[in-house]
Amino acid sequence: MSQSTFELSIEGKVAEIILNRPEALNSFTQDFWTDFREQVEALDDHGDVRALVISSTGKHFTAGMDLGVFQAMPDLSGHEPGRARAAVMKTVQAFQETFTCLERARFPVLAAIQGGCIGGGVDLISACDMRYCTEDAFFVIQEINIGMTADVGTFPRLQKVMADGLVRELAYTGRRLGAKRALSSGLVNAIHENQEDLLASVRATAQEIAEKSPLAIWGSKEVLNYGRDHSTADTLKHMATWQAGMWHMPDMHKAFAAKKADRKPDFEDLLPNKPVL
């Protein structure tokens, strides 16, 4: 499936979104912000995808927001100031939702990054479960270099991944963070020599995840995300509540039987995200 700024493919239980505007450094057009969210939410709604890979084409992963998006923003100067500012707030929240949907998805999301990951690209990858990159990759909180504050998700998410001082350094200076420091700081899980090796490894990891119980994977992601934003005591209580409602034995029986027979287990897909009443 092809969109204006990316392609979507599904192989088995693994989906892949490929940013496909290399001539424009895979920058995010106005359409991207709605198309991307709609496709991710549709994958989640179906219930049969168990992992998502986000990759890219060309020399760089993405240059972030296309400048045409800024230029197309309406002039609100003629409106009552409070109402105009409220409209801006709702616009920013809509942009944020485009990447927050990656966190809400019931499956893990893996980012495969080559070359530059700039501005909105950092917002995107910070909402992914895992990040992997090539040796030539670099990351830039570009917003400060164009006179604005990053507002789509970089700050609250990176502060949970990397040292606060390093996030502040990048936020205040707009400097590049190279692949080696990205690895040592915890931003990425691994570095690969080139994009071919990167994609092969990330796709293999996604496939390995897809072979696990999707209900157990969803539970793991749910509690990991909850624990990131809450205290240990609150997370333990949330875990107990989740387990009381979601933990059932059939998947464990299938796992044990498959191990005994030296084969891979065949787990049932999640139900679609739709009302059951």
CORTA-V782313 format. One record per pair of residues at least 12 apart in sequence whose ideal C-beta (glycine too) atoms are under 10 Angstrom apart, sorted by the first residue. I is the first residue (numbers start at 1). J is the second residue. Records with the same first field share a line. If there is no record, write none. Layout:
I=J, J
This chain:
1=15, 17, 39, 42
2=18, 20
3=17, 20, 29, 31, 32, 34, 35, 36, 38, 39
4=20, 21, 29, 30, 31, 32, 35
5=17, 19, 20, 21, 24, 26, 27, 28, 29, 30, 31, 32, 33, 35, 36, 62, 66
6=18, 19, 20, 21, 26, 28, 32, 35, 36, 39, 54, 55, 56, 57
7=19, 20, 55, 57
8=35, 36, 39, 40, 42, 43, 52
9=53
10=43, 46, 48, 49, 52
11=53, 203, 206, 207, 210
12=48, 49, 50, 51, 206, 207, 210, 211
13=48, 49, 50, 51, 107, 206, 207, 209, 210, 211, 214, 267, 269
14=49, 50, 51, 52, 53, 107, 110, 203, 204, 205, 206, 207, 208, 209, 210
15=39, 40, 42, 43, 44, 46, 48, 49, 50, 51, 52, 53, 54, 107, 109, 206, 210
16=51, 52, 53, 54, 55, 110, 112, 199, 202, 203, 206
17=36, 39, 40, 43, 52, 53, 54, 55, 56, 109, 111
18=53, 54, 55, 56, 57, 112, 199
19=32, 36, 54, 55, 56, 57, 58, 60, 61, 62, 121, 124
20=55, 56, 57, 58
21=56, 57, 58, 62, 63, 66
22=56, 57, 58, 59, 60, 62
23=57, 58
24=58, 62, 63, 66, 68
25=56, 58, 59, 60, 61, 62, 63, 64, 66, 115, 116, 118, 121
26=56, 57, 58, 59, 60, 61, 62, 63, 64, 66, 115, 116, 117, 118, 121
27=60, 62, 63, 64, 65, 66, 67, 68, 69, 118, 119, 120, 121
28=62, 63, 64, 65, 66, 68, 69, 95, 98, 119, 120, 121, 123, 124, 152
29=65, 66, 68, 69, 72
30=65, 66, 68, 69, 72, 73
31=66, 69
32=62, 65, 66, 69, 98, 120
33=65, 69, 91, 94, 95, 97, 98, 99, 120, 152
34=94, 97, 98
35=98
36=54, 98, 99, 101, 102, 124
37=94, 95, 97, 98, 99, 100, 101, 102
38=98, 101
39=52, 101
40=52, 54, 98, 99, 100, 101, 102, 104, 105, 107, 109
41=97, 101, 104, 105, 273
42=273
43=101, 105, 106, 107
44=101, 102, 104, 105, 106, 107, 218, 270, 272, 273
45=105, 106, 272, 273, 274
46=269, 270, 271, 272, 273, 274
47=106, 107, 214, 218, 268, 269, 270, 271, 272, 273, 274
48=107, 214, 268, 269, 270, 271, 272
49=105, 106, 107, 210, 214, 269, 270
50=106, 107, 108, 206, 207, 209, 210, 211, 212, 213, 214, 217, 218, 267, 269, 270
51=105, 107, 108, 109, 110, 129, 202, 203, 205, 206, 207, 208, 209, 210, 211, 212, 214, 217
52=102, 105, 107, 108, 109, 110, 111, 128, 129, 206, 209
53=108, 109, 110, 111, 112, 128, 132, 199, 202, 203, 205, 206, 207
54=102, 109, 110, 111, 112, 113, 124, 125, 127, 128, 131, 202
55=110, 111, 112, 113, 114, 132, 195, 198, 199, 202, 203
56=111, 112, 113, 114, 115, 117, 121, 195, 199
57=114, 195
58=114, 115, 195
59=114, 115, 116, 136, 195
60=113, 114, 115, 116, 117, 118, 121, 136, 137, 138
61=111, 112, 113, 114, 115, 116, 117, 118, 121, 122, 124, 125, 133, 134, 137, 138, 139, 195
62=113, 115, 116, 117, 118, 119, 120, 121, 122, 124, 125
63=115, 116, 117, 118, 119, 120, 121, 140, 142
64=116, 117, 118, 119, 120, 121, 122, 123, 124, 140, 141, 142, 143, 146, 150, 152
65=95, 118, 119, 120, 121, 123, 142, 143, 146, 152
66=120
67=146
69=95, 120
70=146, 148
73=88, 91
74=87, 91
76=88, 91
92=151, 152
93=151, 152
95=120, 123, 151, 152, 153
96=123, 127, 151, 152, 153, 156
97=152, 153
98=120, 123, 124, 127, 152, 153
99=120, 123, 124, 125, 126, 127, 128, 152, 153, 154, 157
100=127, 152, 153, 157
101=127
102=124, 125, 126, 127, 128, 129, 153
103=126, 127, 128, 129, 153, 157, 221, 225, 228
104=127, 221, 222, 225
105=127, 129, 218, 221, 273
106=214, 215, 217, 218, 219, 221, 222, 270, 273
107=129, 206, 209, 210, 214, 217, 218, 221, 270
108=128, 129, 130, 205, 206, 209, 210, 212, 217, 218, 220, 221, 224
109=124, 125, 127, 128, 129, 130, 131, 206, 221
110=125, 128, 129, 130, 131, 132, 189, 201, 202, 203, 205, 206, 209
111=124, 125, 126, 127, 128, 129, 130, 131, 132, 133, 188, 189, 202
112=125, 128, 130, 131, 132, 133, 134, 137, 192, 195, 198, 199, 200, 201, 202, 203, 205, 206
113=125, 128, 131, 132, 133, 134, 137, 138, 139, 179, 182, 187, 188, 192, 195, 198, 202
114=132, 133, 134, 135, 136, 137, 179, 192, 194, 195, 196, 198, 199
115=133, 134, 136, 137, 138, 195
116=136, 137, 138, 139, 140, 142, 176
117=131, 133, 137, 138, 139, 140, 142, 177, 182, 187, 188
118=138, 139, 140, 141, 142, 143, 145, 174, 176
119=139, 140, 141, 142, 143, 144, 145, 146, 148, 150, 152, 154, 174
120=142, 143, 150, 151, 152, 153, 154
121=139, 140, 142, 154
122=139, 140, 141, 142, 143, 150, 152, 153, 154, 155, 157, 158, 170, 177, 187
123=141, 143, 150, 151, 152, 153, 154, 155, 157, 158
124=152, 153, 154
125=139, 153, 154, 157, 158, 187, 188
126=139, 150, 152, 153, 154, 155, 156, 157, 158, 159, 160, 161, 162, 187
127=152, 153, 154, 157
128=157
129=189, 209, 220, 221, 224, 225
130=188, 189, 190, 202, 205, 206, 209
131=161, 182, 183, 186, 187, 188, 189, 190, 202
132=183, 188, 189, 190, 191, 192, 198, 199, 201, 202, 205
133=178, 179, 182, 183, 187, 188, 189, 190, 191, 192, 195, 198, 202
134=179, 188, 191, 192, 193, 194, 195, 196, 197, 198, 199
135=178, 179, 180, 191, 192, 193, 194, 197, 198
136=178, 179, 191, 193, 194, 195
137=176, 177, 178, 179, 180, 182, 183, 187, 188, 191, 192, 195, 198
138=175, 176, 177, 178, 179, 181, 182
139=154, 158, 170, 175, 176, 177, 178, 179, 181, 182, 185, 187, 188
140=170, 173, 174, 175, 176, 177
141=154, 155, 158, 167, 169, 170, 171, 172, 173, 174, 175, 176, 177
142=154, 174, 176
143=171, 174
144=170, 171, 172, 173, 174, 175
145=173, 174, 175
146=174
149=171
150=170, 171
154=167, 170, 171
155=167, 168, 171
156=228, 229
157=228
158=170, 171, 185, 186, 187
159=171
160=186, 225, 228, 229
161=185, 186, 187, 188, 228
162=177, 181, 182, 184, 185, 186, 187
163=185, 186
166=181, 184, 185, 186, 187
167=185, 187
170=185, 187
178=191
179=191, 192
189=201, 202, 205
190=202, 205
210=267
211=258, 264, 265, 266, 267
212=251, 255, 264, 265, 267
213=250, 251, 252, 254, 255, 265, 267, 268, 270
214=251, 267, 268, 269, 270
215=246, 247, 248, 250, 251, 267, 268, 269, 270, 271
216=246, 247, 251, 252, 255, 267
217=267, 270
218=242, 246, 270
219=239, 242, 243, 245, 246, 247
222=238, 239, 242, 246
223=235, 236, 238, 239, 242, 243
226=238, 239, 242
227=239
250=267, 268
251=265, 267, 268
252=265
253=265
254=266, 267, 268
255=267
